Amino acid sequence: MHCASCASTIKHKIEKLDGVKDVAVNYGTETARVVFNPNIITPSTMNNEIDKYGYHLVQQMNSLNNENPQLNHHHMEVSSDKAVKEQKIMELNNLKRNVQTVIPFMVISVITMIWEIGAKTLNLWPEMPVILSSFLFYLLPLFATYTMFVIGKPYIKGLITFLKHGAANMDTLVGLGTLVAFIYSFILSAFQNLLNPFLNTQQTYYDVVIVVIGFITLGKFLEARSKLKTGEALEKLIGLQVKTALVIRNGQESEIPIEEVVVGDLIRVKPGQKIPVDAEIVEGASSIDESMITGESIPVDKVVGDLVIGSTINKQGTLLIKAKKVGMDTMLSQIINMVAEAQGSKAPIEKTVDKIASIFVPAVLVLAIAVLILWMTIGVLFMPFSQALVLGIVSFVSILVIACPCAMGLATPTAVIVGVGKAAQNGILIKNAESLEKVNSIKYVIMDKTGTITKGFPQVTDIIPANYLQSDEILRILASLEKNSEHPIAQAILNKAENENLSLNKVDNFSAIEGKGLKGKIGDNQYFAGNLSLARDLKIKINSKIVDDFTSKGKTPVLLMTQKEILGYIAIADTIKKESKQVVDWLHQLGLKVVMLTGDNKKTARYIGDLVGIDNVVAEVLPANKAQEIKKLQKRGYKVAMVGDGINDAPALATADVGIAMGTGTDVAIESAGMTLLGGNISKLPKSIKLAKATMRTIKENLFWAFFYNVISIPVAAGILYPFFGISLNPAIAGGAMAFSSVSVVLNALRLKTVKL
């Protein structure tokens, strides 16, 4: 595709076919996603329809094993499909050969132009020697003919398509402009003596044909090569996929293609190897480098029972793992799919640009013809006919070749592709371009407490001895009792004991005391563990100051007792993530207000909120009411982002203008969100906002340049300066300006790669 008009034409032609339900065509990625009824229409029928307009539909089976029809007309999209990739490289090489061929022609043409302007117009040096002038008189037409009909063949085809079907694009403008210049020059050369009395000029525009097509071909080559770089992030993700796995079946180890691995397979992974699929460790322990998925540089320790992610690297011990998710279900495959869809999605601002671009080419055609007629009718009132004709033709050609729908069409998608790719490399998944745009207007960031600000699971935070027992012994006794309990608090105590490498005691006569705690006998001693209610039942005196201090900080007190006395106080709490306060500070620096929305009690919520510096805390909110709290802010005119991880956060994530899910959360929460922070690291939240703002800033810069360029250049090309200053725009310069305007947009988008997050 050559410009946004191409995308508009393809979309219009496919969506009118019977059986097609939805069509999305993206000029930036040069892809089409078509939802259709295969019982009514096939891809070959679609291909036959758009083939009339010079495009070809390549039905691709990508690495995710789902069909992604791609438009292969000067196609430059990074893709995992081998055939499409080979075609893309072949087309790039063709452009390179054309550039290498036309550059010598351009050099000769430019030297000729400069010599003639310097000699005839500015009187800076003598005119060209007659021998050389005569030689160029025959040589330039040959160069121009080859350039026009060989190197410029795509533009001629574009013009023919327009004449046959009325579908205009950038090819139409370039083809018509250069062909008019070529035909005018050919007629003037062939019938010079006959036309001299009428035109009184020997000025031909073969050099214009050569330089315009040369500049545009060079621009297309640079643009294509730059666009390849915009898709590098997705290509790198695809490159992470493992090709084979060492599978154990029926006691035999064998290396098989990754496509043949099924759920339940046992796989051996040696140190330094990539983990083939998402799996559970059944034997061994190791440190796993998950940086390629989560963006976190520090390896994560994994033991038996832990889940490991496919394509992450086993750094140390040999592991035996059991496949849990394979093929399209693996996390990496889902990430690749999400990134590809996000890069192909359109921001609302792009849809507006597409509407403008769809009428841009026809408008330019009409304008060019109107200017030609204007110069030939009104111009003759102020100057000789020959001069008015030449000015009309020069203006006509200049308008056609300088107008650049490419820059407008590339302004948004190139920035989105680079932005989404950079986000993925930093462990941030962006669902669609709309989320990127909406992030720029948010005023409030609402955060769930559990799993977002806090770690999401209880931990032992304090152990305070009441008398003769040491902290380790209190923990040992308590863990020995809790080993038989199914209460959530029990796991926190057992984890603490395991971390301290404490051996547990045998417990006899264990029993749970409903709603209060538990009891059991260790040796000859009877122990009780529970809450304040249990202590009151046993009529044991406690230190209320310690207990009150725990509860004021949102901690749950657990008391270890005998039948006669208190032995120790243990505090259990969902601890704050170490990065939470810094994240809130960063959000404040970005000018955002932060609200914590939680179902927890007010005292605990307020304590957590104060610790991390949150502006407002809304506690004791039922899951169904979280969305209502967001709507209250939206009714006041604020744009709201919601950050959460649980199933109870899903309605709120969907209601918010931008939903941001923690990657450690539930599938439902992630599905409801527009953005996902992989690894559950909330420090990526400010990074995601910063990147979204940088992406939108780049889009606005690109659009400003694209519209400013066209608004300024087209009137100059039309000759608006000639009546006042005697200046007209040389079509060759117009062609160069057009070629490099689109390249500049792509290069500006690539600057996003250097943004520090």
C-alpha positions, 0 to 999 in steps of 0.5 A: 500500500502506498498511502491511506487512500489505498487502505480506504479503497481496499476496505471499501471494496472488501466490505461490500462483498456478500458474506463479509461482516467486518473489515479493518485495514491498517496502512501502517502495518499493511495488514487486513483483518477480515471477519467473514462467513466461509460458507458464503465467501472465500479469501480467493474471492476477496483477492480477485476483487482487490486484484483489480485495483493493484493489490494482492491478498496473502493469506498467512498462517502465522506463528499463532496458527491463526489466519491473518490475511495480509495485503501484499502490495509493496508490503513491508510488514514484519511477519513470522510467515516465511513466504510473506517475509521473503516477498517483503525482502524481494520487494525491498531489494527491487526498490534498492536496485531501482534506486541504484539505477536511477541515482546516476540518472538523477545526478546527471539531471540535477547537474544539467538543471543547476548548469542551466539555471546558473547560466540562463537565469542567474548568469553565474557561468557560461552556457553548456558547450554545444557538444555536451548540450547536444549529447544530453539532448538525446541522452536525457529523453532515453533516461526519462523513458526508462525511468518513466516506464520501468522504474515508474511502472507502479505509478503508471499501473496506479494511473491505469487503475484510476482510469479503469475503476476510479480508485485514486491513490498516491500512485495516481498523483505521481503517475499522472504528474510525471506522465504529463511532464513526459508527454509534454516534453516528448511532443516539444522535442519531436515537434520543436520546429512546428511548435516554436511559433506558438510556444516560443520555448524549448524547455523540456521536463525530462529531468523533472521526470527522472528526479521526481520518480528518483526521489520518490523511489528513494523515499519509498526505499528509505521508508520501507527500510525504516518501517521494518524497524518499527516492527522489530519488537514484535519480531523479537518476541516471535524470535523468543519462541522455542523450536524443540523440546526434550520430552519424556514419554514412556520412560524415553527421552526424545527431542521433538518439534515444539508443535508436537508438545501436548498438555501433560507432557514431561519435559526436561530442561537443562541449565542455560536452556529455554523453557519450551512451554508454560509448565509446572515444576515437578522435580528440581529447583532453579533461578529463572530469567523472566526478563524477556517476558516481564521486563524484570532483570532479576532472576526469580527462584523457582521450586517444585510446584511453581509455574514457569513461563515458556521461552524464559531461561533456566539459569541453574539446575536441571528441571523436570516440568509438566506442560500446562499450556501449549501452542496458542495458549502459552503466555508468550503466544498470547503476548505476541497476539496482543501486541500484533492486534494492538499494533494493527488497531486504530486510535480514534484520532487516526480514524479522523485522519483516515476520513480526511485522507480518503478525500485528499487524493481526489481533492488534489486531482481536482485542484491540480486540474483547476490550477492548470485551467486557471493559468491557461485562461487567466494567466494569458491576460498577464503573460504570453500564452507559452509562458502561461502554458508552461506555468500551468503545466509546472504547477499541475505537475508540482501539485500532483507530486508534492501532495503527500497523503503518505505522511498523513497515513503514516503519522499515527500507525508508525508511532503506535507500532513503535510505542506498543512494541517498546511497551511489550519489551518493558513488560507492558501489554497494550490491548489497543491504540485507543487505550494509548490515546485515552491515557493522555486525558486521564485525571484520576488513577484508581487503584485496588488495594489487595494485589496492586498496592499490597502483595496480595497474600498475608505475611507474618510482620511481627512476633512479640514474646510475652514472657520467657519464650524467644521469637523462634520458639513462638513461631515453631509452636504456632506453625506446628499447630497451624500445620493442621489448619486450613485457615488462610492465616495458617499459610502465612505462619507456615511460610514464615517458619519455612523461611526461618528453616524451623523444624516443626513439632508433632501435635496431638489432640488437634482441634479447631475452635470455630470462629476463634482459633485452634488448640493442640498438645505438644509433648505434655503442654497444651497450647491455644492459638487464636483471636481476642475472643479465644483469649477472653474465653480462657480468661487470659490477661493480654496487653491491649496496647500491643493488640491495639497497635496491630489493629490500628495498622491494619494487622490481624493479631494472633495470640499464642497461649497456654490455659493460664497465660499469654506466650506471644503476639503475632501480627499477620498482614498483607504487606505493601509492595516496596515500590508502591509509595514511589509509584504514587509519588511518580503519579503525583509528579505526572499531575494525577490524583490517586484513589484507593478503592477496596473492600477492606475495612476503613481502618486498614485501608486508611492506614495503607493509604497514608503509608503510600501517600494516596489522596483519597481512600474509599473502603468497604466497597462491594465488588459490584459498587466499584464500577459505580464509584468510577462512574461518579468521577466520570459524571463529574467530567474526569477521565479515569484509569483503574488498576486492579487484579482480581475477578472483583475488579473486572467490572471496574476495569471495564467501566474505567476509561482505561483499565490496567490489569496486574499481570499476576491477576486473574484472566478475567481481570486481564481480559477486561483491561486495556493495558496489562502490567506483566509480573505484577510490578506496579512500578511499570504503571508510571512507565506505561503512562509516560510511554503512552504520553510520549506516543501521543506526543509523537503522533501529534508531531507527525500529524502537525508536520503532515498537515503543515507540509501539505497546507504550505506546499500545495499553494506554493506548488500551485504558483501562489508566489509567482504573481508577487515574487516571480517564483514557481516551484520546480516539480523536481524539488516538489518530488524530493519534498514529498518523498522525504516528508513521509520518511521524516514521519517514520524516522520521528516515530522511531525516536520512541525507541530511545524514550527512557522509561 
